[in-house]
């Protein structure tokens, strides 16, 4: 068992809490990233299906619990905008994940330094 000087115990507990909190945020960001990637793939598949549909095809858009008839070209444009939004979300979440990874590495290094110092 690691013995820690009482003077450094408070710093040790603080660093442990920071590691736990950062890990929780990182897991949350990873889950959001996976969800955004899945939704983007789904949107792109829908766009591909709409591209192969004839121009006179009746298309419907889900609004709440109701389906509303929508223009094919308008629906494609709307889905392309959604795909772009998911691209932006994925980029933002990737940057957050990289930042949190760096933060976890720095915090782990601080913890190792504190343990080695004792």
Biopython code that builds the backbone (N, CA, C, O; Angstrom):
import numpy as np
from Bio.PDB.StructureBuilder import StructureBuilder

atoms = [
    (1, "UNK", "N", (0.834, -1.178, 0.000)),
    (1, "UNK", "CA", (0.000, 0.000, 0.000)),
    (1, "UNK", "C", (0.878, 1.240, 0.000)),
    (1, "UNK", "O", (1.928, 1.267, 0.641)),
    (2, "UNK", "N", (0.453, 2.240, -0.705)),
    (2, "UNK", "CA", (1.205, 3.481, -0.821)),
    (2, "UNK", "C", (0.929, 4.344, 0.402)),
    (2, "UNK", "O", (-0.221, 4.597, 0.759)),
    (3, "UNK", "N", (2.008, 4.788, 1.035)),
    (3, "UNK", "CA", (1.850, 5.698, 2.172)),
    (3, "UNK", "C", (2.095, 7.117, 1.682)),
    (3, "UNK", "O", (3.099, 7.411, 1.033)),
    (4, "UNK", "N", (1.149, 7.984, 2.013)),
    (4, "UNK", "CA", (1.234, 9.363, 1.557)),
    (4, "UNK", "C", (1.355, 10.269, 2.766)),
    (4, "UNK", "O", (0.652, 10.109, 3.763)),
    (5, "UNK", "N", (2.252, 11.214, 2.654)),
    (5, "UNK", "CA", (2.445, 12.212, 3.704)),
    (5, "UNK", "C", (1.132, 12.963, 3.932)),
    (5, "UNK", "O", (0.480, 13.354, 2.964)),
    (6, "UNK", "N", (0.732, 13.173, 5.181)),
    (6, "UNK", "CA", (-0.524, 13.885, 5.448)),
    (6, "UNK", "C", (-0.598, 15.257, 4.778)),
    (6, "UNK", "O", (-1.687, 15.721, 4.439)),
    (7, "UNK", "N", (0.532, 15.900, 4.587)),
    (7, "UNK", "CA", (0.532, 17.211, 3.933)),
    (7, "UNK", "C", (0.138, 17.085, 2.455)),
    (7, "UNK", "O", (-0.479, 17.989, 1.891)),
    (8, "UNK", "N", (0.497, 15.973, 1.846)),
    (8, "UNK", "CA", (0.184, 15.767, 0.428)),
    (8, "UNK", "C", (-1.128, 15.007, 0.212)),
    (8, "UNK", "O", (-1.580, 14.843, -0.921)),
    (9, "UNK", "N", (-1.727, 14.550, 1.303)),
    (9, "UNK", "CA", (-2.958, 13.760, 1.181)),
    (9, "UNK", "C", (-4.080, 14.560, 0.512)),
    (9, "UNK", "O", (-4.818, 14.028, -0.318)),
    (10, "UNK", "N", (-4.200, 15.821, 0.872)),
    (10, "UNK", "CA", (-5.250, 16.660, 0.286)),
    (10, "UNK", "C", (-5.039, 16.823, -1.219)),
    (10, "UNK", "O", (-5.992, 16.762, -1.996)),
    (11, "UNK", "N", (-3.792, 17.029, -1.621)),
    (11, "UNK", "CA", (-3.481, 17.156, -3.046)),
    (11, "UNK", "C", (-3.753, 15.838, -3.768)),
    (11, "UNK", "O", (-4.245, 15.828, -4.896)),
    (12, "UNK", "N", (-3.428, 14.723, -3.106)),
    (12, "UNK", "CA", (-3.659, 13.406, -3.683)),
    (12, "UNK", "C", (-5.149, 13.173, -3.932)),
    (12, "UNK", "O", (-5.534, 12.712, -5.006)),
    (13, "UNK", "N", (-5.982, 13.490, -2.946)),
    (13, "UNK", "CA", (-7.432, 13.317, -3.084)),
    (13, "UNK", "C", (-7.972, 14.229, -4.179)),
    (13, "UNK", "O", (-8.844, 13.826, -4.949)),
    (14, "UNK", "N", (-7.466, 15.445, -4.253)),
    (14, "UNK", "CA", (-7.906, 16.392, -5.279)),
    (14, "UNK", "C", (-7.567, 15.875, -6.681)),
    (14, "UNK", "O", (-8.386, 15.962, -7.596)),
    (15, "UNK", "N", (-6.369, 15.343, -6.838)),
    (15, "UNK", "CA", (-5.951, 14.810, -8.136)),
    (15, "UNK", "C", (-6.790, 13.585, -8.500)),
    (15, "UNK", "O", (-7.187, 13.424, -9.654)),
    (16, "UNK", "N", (-7.060, 12.721, -7.519)),
    (16, "UNK", "CA", (-7.907, 11.557, -7.784)),
    (16, "UNK", "C", (-9.298, 11.980, -8.245)),
    (16, "UNK", "O", (-9.841, 11.409, -9.191)),
    (17, "UNK", "N", (-9.867, 12.967, -7.586)),
    (17, "UNK", "CA", (-11.191, 13.458, -7.972)),
    (17, "UNK", "C", (-11.179, 14.046, -9.377)),
    (17, "UNK", "O", (-12.128, 13.870, -10.140)),
    (18, "UNK", "N", (-10.094, 14.747, -9.713)),
    (18, "UNK", "CA", (-9.985, 15.321, -11.052)),
    (18, "UNK", "C", (-9.893, 14.214, -12.103)),
    (18, "UNK", "O", (-10.481, 14.329, -13.178)),
    (19, "UNK", "N", (-9.162, 13.151, -11.797)),
    (19, "UNK", "CA", (-9.050, 12.020, -12.723)),
    (19, "UNK", "C", (-10.419, 11.382, -12.945)),
    (19, "UNK", "O", (-10.795, 11.086, -14.080)),
    (20, "UNK", "N", (-11.155, 11.173, -11.871)),
    (20, "UNK", "CA", (-12.482, 10.557, -11.974)),
    (20, "UNK", "C", (-13.415, 11.435, -12.795)),
    (20, "UNK", "O", (-14.126, 10.940, -13.670)),
    (21, "UNK", "N", (-13.417, 12.731, -12.517)),
    (21, "UNK", "CA", (-14.303, 13.660, -13.228)),
    (21, "UNK", "C", (-13.929, 13.756, -14.717)),
    (21, "UNK", "O", (-14.808, 13.758, -15.580)),
    (22, "UNK", "N", (-12.650, 13.834, -15.005)),
    (22, "UNK", "CA", (-12.195, 13.916, -16.395)),
    (22, "UNK", "C", (-12.550, 12.637, -17.150)),
    (22, "UNK", "O", (-12.969, 12.685, -18.306)),
    (23, "UNK", "N", (-12.379, 11.498, -16.486)),
    (23, "UNK", "CA", (-12.725, 10.223, -17.115)),
    (23, "UNK", "C", (-14.222, 10.154, -17.405)),
    (23, "UNK", "O", (-14.627, 9.637, -18.446)),
    (24, "UNK", "N", (-15.037, 10.665, -16.500)),
    (24, "UNK", "CA", (-16.489, 10.683, -16.699)),
    (24, "UNK", "C", (-16.847, 11.559, -17.903)),
    (24, "UNK", "O", (-17.664, 11.173, -18.738)),
    (25, "UNK", "N", (-16.228, 12.740, -17.985)),
    (25, "UNK", "CA", (-16.484, 13.634, -19.121)),
    (25, "UNK", "C", (-16.025, 12.994, -20.431)),
    (25, "UNK", "O", (-16.708, 13.097, -21.450)),
    (26, "UNK", "N", (-14.871, 12.339, -20.401)),
    (26, "UNK", "CA", (-14.335, 11.699, -21.598)),
    (26, "UNK", "C", (-15.288, 10.604, -22.094)),
    (26, "UNK", "O", (-15.553, 10.507, -23.293)),
    (27, "UNK", "N", (-15.796, 9.790, -21.180)),
    (27, "UNK", "CA", (-16.740, 8.737, -21.547)),
    (27, "UNK", "C", (-18.003, 9.334, -22.151)),
    (27, "UNK", "O", (-18.531, 8.818, -23.136)),
    (28, "UNK", "N", (-18.482, 10.414, -21.565)),
    (28, "UNK", "CA", (-19.674, 11.099, -22.067)),
    (28, "UNK", "C", (-19.438, 11.631, -23.484)),
    (28, "UNK", "O", (-20.297, 11.484, -24.353)),
    (29, "UNK", "N", (-18.285, 12.242, -23.714)),
    (29, "UNK", "CA", (-17.952, 12.777, -25.037)),
    (29, "UNK", "C", (-17.830, 11.639, -26.050)),
    (29, "UNK", "O", (-18.288, 11.771, -27.186)),
    (30, "UNK", "N", (-17.218, 10.527, -25.649)),
    (30, "UNK", "CA", (-17.085, 9.383, -26.555)),
    (30, "UNK", "C", (-18.461, 8.841, -26.950)),
    (30, "UNK", "O", (-18.684, 8.495, -28.110)),
    (31, "UNK", "N", (-19.378, 8.768, -25.990)),
    (31, "UNK", "CA", (-20.733, 8.293, -26.295)),
    (31, "UNK", "C", (-21.441, 9.239, -27.258)),
    (31, "UNK", "O", (-22.103, 8.793, -28.195)),
    (32, "UNK", "N", (-21.303, 10.542, -27.031)),
    (32, "UNK", "CA", (-21.919, 11.525, -27.930)),
    (32, "UNK", "C", (-21.309, 11.444, -29.322)),
    (32, "UNK", "O", (-22.008, 11.589, -30.325)),
    (33, "UNK", "N", (-20.007, 11.213, -29.378)),
    (33, "UNK", "CA", (-19.310, 11.093, -30.659)),
    (33, "UNK", "C", (-19.821, 9.876, -31.435)),
    (33, "UNK", "O", (-20.083, 9.973, -32.634)),
    (34, "UNK", "N", (-19.960, 8.749, -30.768)),
    (34, "UNK", "CA", (-20.484, 7.553, -31.431)),
    (34, "UNK", "C", (-21.908, 7.777, -31.931)),
    (34, "UNK", "O", (-22.259, 7.349, -33.030)),
    (35, "UNK", "N", (-22.721, 8.445, -31.127)),
    (35, "UNK", "CA", (-24.100, 8.731, -31.522)),
    (35, "UNK", "C", (-24.137, 9.637, -32.754)),
    (35, "UNK", "O", (-24.916, 9.400, -33.678)),
    (36, "UNK", "N", (-23.296, 10.673, -32.766)),
    (36, "UNK", "CA", (-23.263, 11.592, -33.906)),
    (36, "UNK", "C", (-22.799, 10.876, -35.170)),
    (36, "UNK", "O", (-23.346, 11.110, -36.248)),
    (37, "UNK", "N", (-21.795, 10.006, -35.051)),
    (37, "UNK", "CA", (-21.319, 9.258, -36.216)),
    (37, "UNK", "C", (-22.399, 8.311, -36.738)),
    (37, "UNK", "O", (-22.579, 8.176, -37.948)),
    (38, "UNK", "N", (-23.109, 7.662, -35.833)),
    (38, "UNK", "CA", (-24.182, 6.744, -36.230)),
    (38, "UNK", "C", (-25.309, 7.502, -36.937)),
    (38, "UNK", "O", (-25.817, 7.053, -37.964)),
    (39, "UNK", "N", (-25.694, 8.645, -36.382)),
    (39, "UNK", "CA", (-26.764, 9.440, -36.985)),
    (39, "UNK", "C", (-26.341, 10.007, -38.345)),
    (39, "UNK", "O", (-27.160, 10.118, -39.258)),
    (40, "UNK", "N", (-25.062, 10.363, -38.475)),
    (40, "UNK", "CA", (-24.572, 10.864, -39.760)),
    (40, "UNK", "C", (-24.644, 9.762, -40.819)),
    (40, "UNK", "O", (-25.084, 10.003, -41.944)),
    (41, "UNK", "N", (-24.209, 8.547, -40.453)),
    (41, "UNK", "CA", (-24.287, 7.422, -41.399)),
    (41, "UNK", "C", (-25.734, 7.165, -41.809)),
    (41, "UNK", "O", (-26.026, 6.915, -42.978)),
    (42, "UNK", "N", (-26.624, 7.230, -40.839)),
    (42, "UNK", "CA", (-28.049, 7.011, -41.121)),
    (42, "UNK", "C", (-28.582, 8.081, -42.078)),
    (42, "UNK", "O", (-29.334, 7.779, -43.004)),
    (43, "UNK", "N", (-28.189, 9.316, -41.844)),
    (43, "UNK", "CA", (-28.617, 10.416, -42.707)),
    (43, "UNK", "C", (-28.070, 10.240, -44.119)),
    (43, "UNK", "O", (-28.791, 10.449, -45.095)),
    (44, "UNK", "N", (-26.803, 9.858, -44.231)),
    (44, "UNK", "CA", (-26.206, 9.657, -45.554)),
    (44, "UNK", "C", (-26.860, 8.489, -46.296)),
    (44, "UNK", "O", (-27.026, 8.544, -47.515)),
    (45, "UNK", "N", (-27.229, 7.441, -45.571)),
    (45, "UNK", "CA", (-27.937, 6.324, -46.209)),
    (45, "UNK", "C", (-29.307, 6.766, -46.715)),
    (45, "UNK", "O", (-29.739, 6.360, -47.793)),
    (46, "UNK", "N", (-29.980, 7.594, -45.936)),
    (46, "UNK", "CA", (-31.287, 8.107, -46.357)),
    (46, "UNK", "C", (-31.145, 8.971, -47.599)),
    (46, "UNK", "O", (-31.958, 8.881, -48.519)),
    (47, "UNK", "N", (-30.110, 9.811, -47.628)),
    (47, "UNK", "CA", (-29.866, 10.657, -48.807)),
    (47, "UNK", "C", (-29.607, 9.779, -50.030)),
    (47, "UNK", "O", (-30.125, 10.052, -51.112)),
    (48, "UNK", "N", (-28.804, 8.725, -49.859)),
    (48, "UNK", "CA", (-28.507, 7.824, -50.976)),
    (48, "UNK", "C", (-29.780, 7.147, -51.487)),
    (48, "UNK", "O", (-29.958, 6.988, -52.695)),
    (49, "UNK", "N", (-30.654, 6.753, -50.579)),
    (49, "UNK", "CA", (-31.926, 6.151, -51.002)),
    (49, "UNK", "C", (-32.787, 7.157, -51.751)),
    (49, "UNK", "O", (-33.427, 6.813, -52.744)),
    (50, "UNK", "N", (-32.805, 8.390, -51.280)),
    (50, "UNK", "CA", (-33.605, 9.423, -51.946)),
    (50, "UNK", "C", (-33.035, 9.772, -53.319)),
    (50, "UNK", "O", (-33.788, 10.109, -54.232)),
    (51, "UNK", "N", (-31.722, 9.698, -53.473)),
    (51, "UNK", "CA", (-31.087, 9.983, -54.765)),
    (51, "UNK", "C", (-31.537, 8.976, -55.817)),
    (51, "UNK", "O", (-31.694, 9.322, -56.988)),
    (52, "UNK", "N", (-31.742, 7.733, -55.397)),
    (52, "UNK", "CA", (-32.124, 6.705, -56.367)),
    (52, "UNK", "C", (-33.633, 6.672, -56.622)),
    (52, "UNK", "O", (-34.097, 5.931, -57.488)),
    (53, "UNK", "N", (-34.390, 7.461, -55.880)),
    (53, "UNK", "CA", (-35.854, 7.482, -56.051)),
    (53, "UNK", "C", (-36.233, 8.368, -57.238)),
    (53, "UNK", "O", (-35.582, 9.383, -57.487)),
    (54, "UNK", "N", (-37.278, 7.991, -57.970)),
    (54, "UNK", "CA", (-37.760, 8.838, -59.077)),
    (54, "UNK", "C", (-38.236, 10.195, -58.555)),
    (54, "UNK", "O", (-38.615, 10.323, -57.391)),
    (55, "UNK", "N", (-38.213, 11.195, -59.420)),
    (55, "UNK", "CA", (-38.547, 12.566, -59.019)),
    (55, "UNK", "C", (-39.992, 12.715, -58.559)),
    (55, "UNK", "O", (-40.295, 13.602, -57.761)),
    (56, "UNK", "N", (-40.883, 11.868, -59.046)),
    (56, "UNK", "CA", (-42.297, 12.006, -58.681)),
    (56, "UNK", "C", (-42.689, 11.160, -57.462)),
    (56, "UNK", "O", (-43.876, 10.977, -57.193)),
    (57, "UNK", "N", (-41.704, 10.650, -56.732)),
    (57, "UNK", "CA", (-41.972, 9.818, -55.560)),
    (57, "UNK", "C", (-42.550, 10.664, -54.430)),
    (57, "UNK", "O", (-42.063, 11.758, -54.145)),
    (58, "UNK", "N", (-43.596, 10.139, -53.791)),
    (58, "UNK", "CA", (-44.138, 10.806, -52.609)),
    (58, "UNK", "C", (-43.188, 10.558, -51.439)),
    (58, "UNK", "O", (-42.880, 9.411, -51.115)),
    (59, "UNK", "N", (-42.733, 11.618, -50.820)),
    (59, "UNK", "CA", (-41.848, 11.495, -49.666)),
    (59, "UNK", "C", (-42.505, 12.153, -48.469)),
    (59, "UNK", "O", (-43.275, 13.104, -48.598)),
    (60, "UNK", "N", (-42.182, 11.622, -47.302)),
    (60, "UNK", "CA", (-42.783, 12.118, -46.071)),
    (60, "UNK", "C", (-41.694, 12.381, -45.049)),
    (60, "UNK", "O", (-40.666, 11.704, -45.009)),
    (61, "UNK", "N", (-41.949, 13.381, -44.228)),
    (61, "UNK", "CA", (-41.003, 13.796, -43.206)),
    (61, "UNK", "C", (-41.675, 13.591, -41.852)),
    (61, "UNK", "O", (-42.835, 13.961, -41.667)),
    (62, "UNK", "N", (-40.950, 13.005, -40.912)),
    (62, "UNK", "CA", (-41.483, 12.754, -39.582)),
    (62, "UNK", "C", (-41.393, 14.024, -38.746)),
    (62, "UNK", "O", (-40.318, 14.600, -38.582)),
    (63, "UNK", "N", (-42.529, 14.448, -38.224)),
    (63, "UNK", "CA", (-42.582, 15.609, -37.332)),
    (63, "UNK", "C", (-43.355, 15.167, -36.097)),
    (63, "UNK", "O", (-44.581, 15.056, -36.124)),
    (64, "UNK", "N", (-42.624, 14.915, -35.016)),
    (64, "UNK", "CA", (-43.271, 14.411, -33.812)),
    (64, "UNK", "C", (-43.845, 13.030, -34.069)),
    (64, "UNK", "O", (-43.112, 12.099, -34.404)),
    (65, "UNK", "N", (-45.160, 12.896, -33.913)),
    (65, "UNK", "CA", (-45.835, 11.621, -34.170)),
    (65, "UNK", "C", (-46.546, 11.625, -35.517)),
    (65, "UNK", "O", (-47.317, 10.716, -35.823)),
    (66, "UNK", "N", (-46.286, 12.637, -36.305)),
    (66, "UNK", "CA", (-47.022, 12.819, -37.548)),
    (66, "UNK", "C", (-46.055, 12.786, -38.735)),
    (66, "UNK", "O", (-44.907, 13.221, -38.630)),
    (67, "UNK", "N", (-46.538, 12.266, -39.857)),
    (67, "UNK", "CA", (-45.784, 12.299, -41.103)),
    (67, "UNK", "C", (-46.376, 13.386, -41.981)),
    (67, "UNK", "O", (-47.587, 13.446, -42.194)),
    (68, "UNK", "N", (-45.498, 14.245, -42.488)),
    (68, "UNK", "CA", (-45.928, 15.357, -43.326)),
    (68, "UNK", "C", (-45.320, 15.163, -44.707)),
    (68, "UNK", "O", (-44.124, 14.901, -44.828)),
    (69, "UNK", "N", (-46.135, 15.288, -45.749)),
    (69, "UNK", "CA", (-45.613, 15.121, -47.101)),
    (69, "UNK", "C", (-44.635, 16.252, -47.391)),
    (69, "UNK", "O", (-44.907, 17.419, -47.109)),
    (70, "UNK", "N", (-43.494, 15.882, -47.959)),
    (70, "UNK", "CA", (-42.440, 16.858, -48.233)),
    (70, "UNK", "C", (-41.953, 16.694, -49.664)),
    (70, "UNK", "O", (-42.011, 15.604, -50.234)),
    (71, "UNK", "N", (-41.476, 17.782, -50.229)),
    (71, "UNK", "CA", (-40.902, 17.791, -51.570)),
    (71, "UNK", "C", (-39.587, 17.013, -51.542)),
    (71, "UNK", "O", (-38.797, 17.171, -50.612)),
    (72, "UNK", "N", (-39.349, 16.184, -52.542)),
    (72, "UNK", "CA", (-38.159, 15.336, -52.584)),
    (72, "UNK", "C", (-36.880, 16.162, -52.541)),
    (72, "UNK", "O", (-35.980, 15.861, -51.757)),
    (73, "UNK", "N", (-36.784, 17.199, -53.371)),
    (73, "UNK", "CA", (-35.555, 18.005, -53.403)),
    (73, "UNK", "C", (-35.368, 18.762, -52.086)),
    (73, "UNK", "O", (-34.246, 18.894, -51.596)),
    (74, "UNK", "N", (-36.457, 19.253, -51.520)),
    (74, "UNK", "CA", (-36.365, 19.953, -50.238)),
    (74, "UNK", "C", (-35.923, 19.030, -49.120)),
    (74, "UNK", "O", (-35.155, 19.424, -48.243)),
    (75, "UNK", "N", (-36.409, 17.805, -49.153)),
    (75, "UNK", "CA", (-36.035, 16.819, -48.146)),
    (75, "UNK", "C", (-34.555, 16.454, -48.263)),
    (75, "UNK", "O", (-33.866, 16.298, -47.256)),
    (76, "UNK", "N", (-34.071, 16.318, -49.508)),
    (76, "UNK", "CA", (-32.644, 16.028, -49.723)),
    (76, "UNK", "C", (-31.775, 17.150, -49.171)),
    (76, "UNK", "O", (-30.788, 16.898, -48.480)),
    (77, "UNK", "N", (-32.147, 18.393, -49.480)),
    (77, "UNK", "CA", (-31.380, 19.547, -48.991)),
    (77, "UNK", "C", (-31.369, 19.588, -47.467)),
    (77, "UNK", "O", (-30.339, 19.849, -46.846)),
    (78, "UNK", "N", (-32.518, 19.330, -46.885)),
    (78, "UNK", "CA", (-32.618, 19.344, -45.429)),
    (78, "UNK", "C", (-31.727, 18.265, -44.807)),
    (78, "UNK", "O", (-31.054, 18.509, -43.805)),
    (79, "UNK", "N", (-31.728, 17.087, -45.400)),
    (79, "UNK", "CA", (-30.892, 16.001, -44.894)),
    (79, "UNK", "C", (-29.406, 16.299, -45.091)),
    (79, "UNK", "O", (-28.584, 15.925, -44.255)),
    (80, "UNK", "N", (-29.056, 16.970, -46.191)),
    (80, "UNK", "CA", (-27.660, 17.351, -46.397)),
    (80, "UNK", "C", (-27.218, 18.372, -45.350)),
    (80, "UNK", "O", (-26.082, 18.329, -44.878)),
    (81, "UNK", "N", (-28.116, 19.288, -44.988)),
    (81, "UNK", "CA", (-27.810, 20.243, -43.919)),
    (81, "UNK", "C", (-27.610, 19.521, -42.586)),
    (81, "UNK", "O", (-26.734, 19.877, -41.797)),
    (82, "UNK", "N", (-28.434, 18.505, -42.351)),
    (82, "UNK", "CA", (-28.305, 17.721, -41.116)),
    (82, "UNK", "C", (-26.965, 16.983, -41.108)),
    (82, "UNK", "O", (-26.306, 16.909, -40.071)),
    (83, "UNK", "N", (-26.558, 16.435, -42.259)),
    (83, "UNK", "CA", (-25.273, 15.736, -42.353)),
    (83, "UNK", "C", (-24.117, 16.696, -42.074)),
    (83, "UNK", "O", (-23.149, 16.323, -41.411)),
    (84, "UNK", "N", (-24.210, 17.923, -42.575)),
    (84, "UNK", "CA", (-23.176, 18.932, -42.314)),
    (84, "UNK", "C", (-23.133, 19.268, -40.827)),
    (84, "UNK", "O", (-22.058, 19.430, -40.251)),
    (85, "UNK", "N", (-24.308, 19.370, -40.209)),
    (85, "UNK", "CA", (-24.380, 19.642, -38.767)),
    (85, "UNK", "C", (-23.689, 18.518, -37.991)),
    (85, "UNK", "O", (-22.948, 18.775, -37.042)),
    (86, "UNK", "N", (-23.939, 17.268, -38.402)),
    (86, "UNK", "CA", (-23.288, 16.144, -37.729)),
    (86, "UNK", "C", (-21.778, 16.181, -37.937)),
    (86, "UNK", "O", (-21.029, 15.838, -37.023)),
    (87, "UNK", "N", (-21.312, 16.591, -39.123)),
    (87, "UNK", "CA", (-19.872, 16.745, -39.355)),
    (87, "UNK", "C", (-19.271, 17.739, -38.369)),
    (87, "UNK", "O", (-18.223, 17.483, -37.776)),
    (88, "UNK", "N", (-19.942, 18.870, -38.202)),
    (88, "UNK", "CA", (-19.460, 19.886, -37.267)),
    (88, "UNK", "C", (-19.469, 19.365, -35.834)),
    (88, "UNK", "O", (-18.531, 19.610, -35.075)),
    (89, "UNK", "N", (-20.522, 18.650, -35.468)),
    (89, "UNK", "CA", (-20.605, 18.077, -34.122)),
    (89, "UNK", "C", (-19.489, 17.067, -33.889)),
    (89, "UNK", "O", (-18.877, 17.041, -32.822)),
    (90, "UNK", "N", (-19.230, 16.240, -34.892)),
    (90, "UNK", "CA", (-18.176, 15.228, -34.778)),
    (90, "UNK", "C", (-16.818, 15.894, -34.603)),
    (90, "UNK", "O", (-16.006, 15.450, -33.792)),
    (91, "UNK", "N", (-16.570, 16.960, -35.362)),
    (91, "UNK", "CA", (-15.300, 17.680, -35.241)),
    (91, "UNK", "C", (-15.150, 18.279, -33.843)),
    (91, "UNK", "O", (-14.092, 18.164, -33.224)),
    (92, "UNK", "N", (-16.202, 18.914, -33.352)),
    (92, "UNK", "CA", (-16.170, 19.524, -32.020)),
    (92, "UNK", "C", (-15.950, 18.469, -30.940)),
    (92, "UNK", "O", (-15.135, 18.656, -30.037)),
    (93, "UNK", "N", (-16.676, 17.368, -31.036)),
    (93, "UNK", "CA", (-16.542, 16.309, -30.036)),
    (93, "UNK", "C", (-15.165, 15.651, -30.098)),
    (93, "UNK", "O", (-14.617, 15.269, -29.064)),
    (94, "UNK", "N", (-14.604, 15.517, -31.294)),
    (94, "UNK", "CA", (-13.250, 14.957, -31.425)),
    (94, "UNK", "C", (-12.229, 15.860, -30.747)),
    (94, "UNK", "O", (-11.319, 15.383, -30.069)),
    (95, "UNK", "N", (-12.386, 17.168, -30.933)),
    (95, "UNK", "CA", (-11.479, 18.114, -30.277)),
    (95, "UNK", "C", (-11.618, 18.041, -28.760)),
    (95, "UNK", "O", (-10.620, 18.094, -28.041)),
    (96, "UNK", "N", (-12.845, 17.920, -28.274)),
    (96, "UNK", "CA", (-13.060, 17.796, -26.832)),
    (96, "UNK", "C", (-12.427, 16.516, -26.301)),
    (96, "UNK", "O", (-11.821, 16.519, -25.229)),
    (97, "UNK", "N", (-12.567, 15.422, -27.049)),
    (97, "UNK", "CA", (-11.991, 14.146, -26.624)),
    (97, "UNK", "C", (-10.469, 14.236, -26.555)),
    (97, "UNK", "O", (-9.860, 13.723, -25.616)),
    (98, "UNK", "N", (-9.851, 14.884, -27.544)),
    (98, "UNK", "CA", (-8.394, 15.047, -27.531)),
    (98, "UNK", "C", (-7.953, 15.878, -26.331)),
    (98, "UNK", "O", (-6.969, 15.548, -25.670)),
    (99, "UNK", "N", (-8.683, 16.953, -26.053)),
    (99, "UNK", "CA", (-8.362, 17.802, -24.903)),
    (99, "UNK", "C", (-8.476, 17.011, -23.602)),
    (99, "UNK", "O", (-7.611, 17.111, -22.732)),
    (100, "UNK", "N", (-9.539, 16.228, -23.471)),
    (100, "UNK", "CA", (-9.738, 15.456, -22.246)),
    (100, "UNK", "C", (-8.680, 14.367, -22.097)),
    (100, "UNK", "O", (-8.250, 14.077, -20.980)),
    (101, "UNK", "N", (-8.255, 13.760, -23.203)),
    (101, "UNK", "CA", (-7.179, 12.770, -23.142)),
    (101, "UNK", "C", (-5.895, 13.416, -22.639)),
    (101, "UNK", "O", (-5.208, 12.864, -21.779)),
    (102, "UNK", "N", (-5.579, 14.578, -23.176)),
    (102, "UNK", "CA", (-4.386, 15.301, -22.745)),
    (102, "UNK", "C", (-4.493, 15.661, -21.270)),
    (102, "UNK", "O", (-3.525, 15.533, -20.520)),
    (103, "UNK", "N", (-5.659, 16.107, -20.863)),
    (103, "UNK", "CA", (-5.886, 16.466, -19.466)),
    (103, "UNK", "C", (-5.712, 15.250, -18.558)),
    (103, "UNK", "O", (-5.113, 15.357, -17.488)),
    (104, "UNK", "N", (-6.231, 14.096, -18.979)),
    (104, "UNK", "CA", (-6.074, 12.878, -18.174)),
    (104, "UNK", "C", (-4.606, 12.472, -18.069)),
    (104, "UNK", "O", (-4.148, 12.058, -17.004)),
    (105, "UNK", "N", (-3.872, 12.592, -19.172)),
    (105, "UNK", "CA", (-2.455, 12.242, -19.144)),
    (105, "UNK", "C", (-1.688, 13.167, -18.203)),
    (105, "UNK", "O", (-0.841, 12.713, -17.433)),
    (106, "UNK", "N", (-1.986, 14.466, -18.267)),
    (106, "UNK", "CA", (-1.320, 15.424, -17.385)),
    (106, "UNK", "C", (-1.649, 15.156, -15.922)),
    (106, "UNK", "O", (-0.778, 15.231, -15.056)),
    (107, "UNK", "N", (-2.902, 14.845, -15.656)),
    (107, "UNK", "CA", (-3.318, 14.577, -14.283)),
    (107, "UNK", "C", (-2.687, 13.293, -13.769)),
    (107, "UNK", "O", (-2.265, 13.231, -12.614)),
    (108, "UNK", "N", (-2.618, 12.272, -14.606)),
    (108, "UNK", "CA", (-1.953, 11.029, -14.203)),
    (108, "UNK", "C", (-0.473, 11.268, -13.932)),
    (108, "UNK", "O", (0.091, 10.706, -12.993)),
    (109, "UNK", "N", (0.148, 12.098, -14.754)),
    (109, "UNK", "CA", (1.563, 12.437, -14.543)),
    (109, "UNK", "C", (1.738, 13.158, -13.210)),
    (109, "UNK", "O", (2.689, 12.889, -12.476)),
    (110, "UNK", "N", (0.818, 14.075, -12.895)),
    (110, "UNK", "CA", (0.878, 14.789, -11.616)),
    (110, "UNK", "C", (0.729, 13.818, -10.452)),
    (110, "UNK", "O", (1.410, 13.952, -9.435)),
    (111, "UNK", "N", (-0.153, 12.851, -10.602)),
    (111, "UNK", "CA", (-0.361, 11.854, -9.553)),
    (111, "UNK", "C", (0.893, 11.002, -9.371)),
    (111, "UNK", "O", (1.303, 10.728, -8.244)),
    (112, "UNK", "N", (1.500, 10.585, -10.481)),
    (112, "UNK", "CA", (2.736, 9.803, -10.400)),
    (112, "UNK", "C", (3.844, 10.605, -9.734)),
    (112, "UNK", "O", (4.582, 10.078, -8.901)),
    (113, "UNK", "N", (3.961, 11.882, -10.100)),
    (113, "UNK", "CA", (4.981, 12.736, -9.489)),
    (113, "UNK", "C", (4.756, 12.875, -7.989)),
    (113, "UNK", "O", (5.711, 12.872, -7.212)),
    (114, "UNK", "N", (3.509, 12.995, -7.585)),
    (114, "UNK", "CA", (3.180, 13.133, -6.168)),
    (114, "UNK", "C", (3.521, 11.854, -5.417)),
    (114, "UNK", "O", (4.036, 11.905, -4.300)),
    (115, "UNK", "N", (3.236, 10.708, -6.028)),
    (115, "UNK", "CA", (3.532, 9.427, -5.379)),
    (115, "UNK", "C", (5.034, 9.197, -5.316)),
    (115, "UNK", "O", (5.548, 8.753, -4.289)),
    (116, "UNK", "N", (5.745, 9.492, -6.396)),
    (116, "UNK", "CA", (7.195, 9.294, -6.433)),
    (116, "UNK", "C", (7.890, 10.235, -5.457)),
    (116, "UNK", "O", (8.881, 9.868, -4.825)),
    (117, "UNK", "N", (7.366, 11.443, -5.340)),
    (117, "UNK", "CA", (7.956, 12.436, -4.437)),
    (117, "UNK", "C", (7.933, 11.945, -2.998)),
    (117, "UNK", "O", (8.849, 12.214, -2.221)),
    (118, "UNK", "N", (6.862, 11.213, -2.651)),
    (118, "UNK", "CA", (6.759, 10.694, -1.284)),
    (118, "UNK", "C", (7.627, 9.489, -1.194)),
    (118, "UNK", "O", (7.712, 8.867, -0.135)),
]
sb = StructureBuilder()
sb.init_structure("model")
sb.init_model(0)
sb.init_chain("A")
sb.init_seg("    ")
for serial, (resi, resn, name, xyz) in enumerate(atoms, 1):
    if name == "N":
        sb.init_residue(resn, " ", resi, " ")
    sb.init_atom(name, np.array(xyz, "f"), 0.0, 1.0, " ", f" {name:<3s}", serial, name[0])
structure = sb.get_structure()
